[in-house]
């Protein structure tokens, strides 16, 4: 590991103080929490116990997961169940659109499990969901955090054609660690997806990476450079936290000053937005990324 990184990480012996967050509070949060519970709405914010939930909800942003909660892939970092997914719910687009209306969401982030079991990889439901949200919530802006759809242009075109304000696809980690961290994914394919999106009409593209899996500083910078070559507009960089003992262990906790360094490097590279910090997740400050 390079000296610069060694100075700005600590070994994983208990969660450092900057990763401890206060319980979300505030009138807007309390109101939305009540609506989620009353109508049994499915948000990643609650199911993933996101540390930024109070802040995002207070700004009118929430994340919704479509296509069920069982993934066909078995990534070493992800807490979502792996196995045989349930049958596609064709009423889901309307359900999601209704949830967004009930919660009065200004900016919605949509994401999903991987559905490699489906001929269309789930891209049709994706497109229908965006259209349903637009019909029911014409003032709401959207980010679609999509799977790689195995890089198949037909499926990617469906997302481009419904024109969400931001199309996001996460690299998750550096090239060297991709096979271990994202078992069925490919580093180059993810870059190709992001490049294809931008070249074929996506208004704004975005990607995210996690730190603390054993990557070195030069590898993080190389990944950021690869994203810029693909003309990605926004990058998010956060600390990996182990969902359970079955998942990949945290190799190191990155110090706040190292995250700040990556932010400064990214802005110099030309990214429109760089969200870099221990508690940063893919949809953190997502409402700002449309500008």
N, C-alpha and C positions, 0 to 999 in steps of 0.2 A: 504494500500500500504506500502511496506517495506520502512524503512528510506532511504536506499541506493538509491532506485528509486526516492523517493520524492525529494532528493537533486539534482538529475540529470534530472529532467523534469521541464517544465514550463507550466502553463495553456495556452490554445489556445486564446490569445488576440492579434491577428495580427500575420502575418508571421514573424518569427525571421530572423535576418540578414543572418544567414548561409544557409537559404533556398532561398535566392534571387540569381538568377544566371544571368550572362551576356549573351547577345544574342550570339549564335554560330558564329564563324568567321573562316577564314583560307581558303587557296586555295582549299584544298581537299573538305572541306564542301561546298564551293560555287559551285564547279564543280558538286558534287553529287546532290546538291539541284536543279541545273539546269536540270540534267538528270531526276530526279524524276518528276519535273514539265513538262518537254517536253514530256515524254513518259507516263505520268499519272500512275506512279508506286505506288503501295500501300505498304507503310512501316508503322509499328507501331510507329517508331521514329517520323514521321511527324504527323500522325493522333492522336497520344497520347501526342503530344507536349513534348516529353521527355527532361528533363533538360540536359541530357548528350549527346544529339544528335551530337553536334559539335565534342566532344571528341571521341565518338565511330566512327563516320564517318571518322574522321581524321586518325583513326587506321585501317580503312578498314572493320569495322563491322557494320551490319545493321540487323534489325529485321523485318520479314515479317509475316503477319497474313493470314492464309488460311481458307477455308470453310465458307467464308462470314463474315459479320459484325453484325449478329444477333445471340444472344446466347439463348439456351434453359433454361439456369439457370439465377437466379436473385440475384447474390451476392450483399451484401449491400455496398461493397467498390468499385465496378467496374463500369466504365463509359460506357462499351459496352452495346448496346441496347439489350433488352430482348423481345422475342416474337416468332413468327413462322418464322424459317429461310427460306432462298431462296433455290431453287433447286441446287443441287451440280453441280458445273462447272467442268466437267471432263477434260477440257483443262487447268485448273488452274496449275497443276504441271509444264507444259511447260512454262506458263506465268511467274511463279515465277522464274524458272530457267533462263529465258531470262532476267528478271529484274536484277538478280544477275550478269549475264554476262555483261549487259549494264553498270551497276554501278561498275563493276570490284571489287566485294566484296571478300575479303580474307576469312572472317569468317561470315557465315550466321546463324542467329538465326531464327528458324521457330516456330510459335505458332499458336493457333487457338481458336475459340470460342468452347464451348461445343456443341456437336450435339447428344444429347440424343434421337432425333427424328429418327436417322438413325440406321438401324439394326447393322451396323458395327461401330457405333459411330464416323464415319469419319476416321477410322484407315486405310482404303484402300487408300484414297486420301493422307493421311499422308505419307504412305510408297511410293506411286507413286511420290510424290513431292521430297522426298529425293533421289530417283533413278534418277529423271529428272535433279535435280541439279548436281548430280554426273556426269551424261552423258555430260552435257553442260559445267560444271565447275569442271573438275577433280582435280584442285589444291585447290578448296575451301573446308574448313572444316566447320562442321555443329554442331549446338546444336538444339535439338528438345525440346521445352518447351510444354509438352503435358498435356491434360486434364487427369482425372483419368480413362476414359473409363469404369466407373463403376467397375473398378477393374477386368474386365474380361480378363483372361490370353490370349485368342485368339487374342484380339485386341492389347494387350501389346506386344505379340510376334512379331506382324508385324513390330513394331518399332525396337525391338531388332534385328530382322533379317536383317534390312537394315543398321545396324551398324553406326549410327551417332557417332561422336566423344564424344558427351555429350548428355545424356538424362536427362531432367529436369522436375520436377513436384513440384509446389509450395504448401507448407503447408498454407501459407498466414498469419496465426495467431496461437495463443496458443490454447490448447485443450478447455479451458473453454469458449472461445469466438467463437469457430468454428460454432456452430449452428446459432449464430446471424450474423456472418460475411459472412459465406459460406453456405447459407441456405440449398442447396441440396447436399452438400458435407459432408464427415465424416472424422474426424481427423484420426481415426485408419485405415480407408481405404486408405487414402493418404500415410500413413506410409507403409502399406502393398504393395502398388504399387511400392514405392521406393525400398523396400526390395526385391520384386519379380524381378524387373528390374536388380538389381545387382547380384542376385543369378542365373539369367538365361542368363547372358552374356553381359550385358551393360558394356561398357568400363569404363565410368565414369558417376556418378549420381550427381545431384545437386538439391537444393531446396531453396526457399526464404520465408522470413516472413516480415510482415510490423509491425511497432511499432507506438504507439500513439492511440490505440483503447481502452485503459484501462487495458492492461496487466500489470502484475507485474514482476519484475526482475527474481524472482524464477521460474515463468512460462516460461519466455523466455529461461532461462538456461535449464529447463526441456525439452522444445521442441528441443533444440540443442542436448541434450543428447539422445532423442528419434531418432533423425536423425543419430547420430553416431552409435546407435545400429542397424540401418538399413544400415550401411556401406556407408552412403552418403559421397561423397568426397568434395563437395563445398556447402557453404551456403552463401546466400546474405541476409543482414538485412538493411532495409531502413525505412524512415519515411512515414507513411500514410498521404496522402493529400486528402481531400474531393473533388470528381469530380464535385458535384453539391449539392444544398440544399436538394435534394431528398435522398442523400446517407448518410451513417453513419457519424456522426460528429467526428472531431478530438478531442480526450479527453485530449491529452497532446503532447507537442513538446519535443522530446528527445534531450538532450544536446549532443554536439559532444563528450564530455568525456565519456558519457555512451555508445555511439556507439563504442568508442575505447576500452572500458572495455569488451564489448561483443566480439570484434575481438580477444582480447588477450585470453579470456576464450575459444573461439572456436578453436584457434590454439593449445592451450594446450590440448584440447580434442582430437586433431588429424585430424581435417579437413585439406585437402590439401590447400584450399583457403578459406578465410573468407573476404567477402566484406561487411563492416559494416560502414554506414554513412548515414546522413540525405537524401542525394540525390541519394543513391544507388537504382537501380532498377534491375530487374531480369537479364537483359542482360548486366549490367555494367561490363566492362573489360572482357566480355565473351571470347574473343580470348585468354586470358591467362589461362582459365580454362581447356583447352585441355592438358596442360603440367603438 
